[in-house]
Amino acid sequence: MIPSEQLMGEALLNRTRDLSSNSVEQIAKACGYVGPGGRVLKKAFLKALVHAKGFAIPEVDSDGFRGRQAEYRTRVHGNGNLLVGHAYTKRLGLEPGQECSIELHQETGTIWLRPLTAKDEGETEAQEISDAE
């Protein structure tokens, strides 16, 4: 029988002692550490068990977790395209559908990607018209 709430503290320790001959997954499940889809929440169970034993574990601030770091490198794909990933567009504050200008600097061999503002878009259209003439 799975409890409707996750056991904590002394109740968790007692239940864990009673079921100590079972696997960690079975004990966690019996103590109520099951997600909405039926997945056993083993990490949450183990954290609660350590906390119940009296050990203080500092909470990780979710803002401090960074995940993968941007490498500031890319490769030219087989079709000649360059991909600019989400990390870079997010850092520039770009929204889906927003336009950017691409500037090629021959002397330095660099490519500059600049977000267009409403003012820039009008100038770009005027420049395209003059370039076409």
C-alpha positions in Angstrom: 0.0 0.0 0.0 1.4 3.4 -1.1 0.7 6.3 1.3 -1.1 9.3 -0.1 1.6 11.6 1.2 5.4 11.2 1.3 6.6 10.1 4.7 9.1 12.3 6.4 11.1 12.4 9.6 10.7 9.6 12.2 7.9 8.0 10.2 10.2 7.7 7.2 13.0 6.2 9.2 10.7 3.6 10.9 9.1 2.6 7.6 12.6 2.3 5.9 13.8 0.1 8.8 10.8 -2.1 8.5 11.4 -2.6 4.7 15.2 -2.7 4.8 15.3 -6.1 3.1 13.6 -4.6 -0.1 15.2 -2.6 -2.9 15.5 1.1 -2.7 12.8 1.5 -5.4 10.4 -0.6 -3.4 11.1 1.2 -0.2 10.7 4.7 -1.8 7.4 3.6 -3.4 6.1 2.3 -0.1 7.0 5.6 1.6 5.0 7.6 -1.0 7.9 8.8 -3.2 6.1 8.2 -6.5 5.5 10.8 -9.2 2.2 11.4 -11.0 3.1 9.1 -13.8 4.0 6.3 -11.4 7.8 6.9 -11.6 9.7 6.3 -8.4 11.2 9.6 -7.1 14.4 8.0 -5.8 16.4 11.2 -5.4 13.7 12.9 -3.4 13.4 9.8 -1.2 17.1 9.7 -0.5 17.3 13.4 0.2 14.3 13.0 2.7 16.0 10.0 4.3 19.3 11.9 4.8 17.4 14.9 6.2 15.4 12.6 8.5 18.7 11.2 9.8 19.6 14.7 10.9 22.1 15.7 8.2 21.8 19.2 6.8 22.1 19.4 3.1 22.3 22.8 1.5 19.6 23.4 -1.0 20.8 24.1 -4.5 19.5 27.4 -5.8 17.8 26.7 -9.2 19.1 30.1 -10.5 22.6 28.9 -9.8 22.2 25.8 -12.0 23.5 26.6 -15.5 23.3 23.4 -17.4 25.4 23.2 -20.6 27.6 26.2 -21.2 27.8 28.0 -24.5 31.0 27.2 -26.3 31.0 30.2 -28.6 32.0 27.9 -31.4 30.1 26.4 -34.3 30.8 24.5 -37.5 29.8 25.0 -41.1 27.2 22.3 -41.9 27.5 20.1 -45.0 25.0 22.4 -46.8 27.0 25.5 -46.0 24.8 26.8 -43.2 25.9 28.1 -39.8 23.7 27.4 -36.8 23.4 30.0 -34.1 22.0 28.2 -31.0 19.4 29.1 -28.4 22.0 30.1 -25.8 23.3 32.9 -28.1 19.9 34.2 -29.3 18.7 34.2 -25.6 21.7 36.1 -24.6 21.0 38.7 -27.3 17.4 38.9 -26.1 16.0 37.8 -29.5 12.4 36.6 -29.8 11.2 34.1 -32.3 10.5 35.8 -35.6 12.7 38.8 -34.8 15.1 39.8 -37.6 18.8 40.4 -37.4 21.4 41.9 -39.6 24.5 39.9 -40.5 27.7 41.9 -41.1 30.7 40.3 -42.6 34.1 41.9 -41.8 36.6 40.7 -44.3 39.6 42.3 -42.6 39.0 40.5 -39.2 37.3 37.4 -40.6 34.4 37.9 -38.2 30.6 37.7 -38.6 28.5 40.1 -36.6 24.9 39.4 -35.8 22.9 42.4 -34.7 19.2 42.5 -33.7 17.2 44.9 -35.8 15.0 47.5 -34.1 12.0 49.0 -35.8 14.1 52.0 -36.9 16.8 49.7 -38.3 14.2 47.7 -40.3 13.1 50.8 -42.1 16.7 51.8 -42.9 17.4 48.2 -44.2 14.4 48.3 -46.5 15.6 51.7 -47.9 19.1 50.3 -48.3 17.7 47.2 -50.2 15.7 49.4 -52.5 18.8 51.6 -53.3 21.0 48.5 -53.7 18.4 47.0 -56.2 18.5 50.2 -58.3 
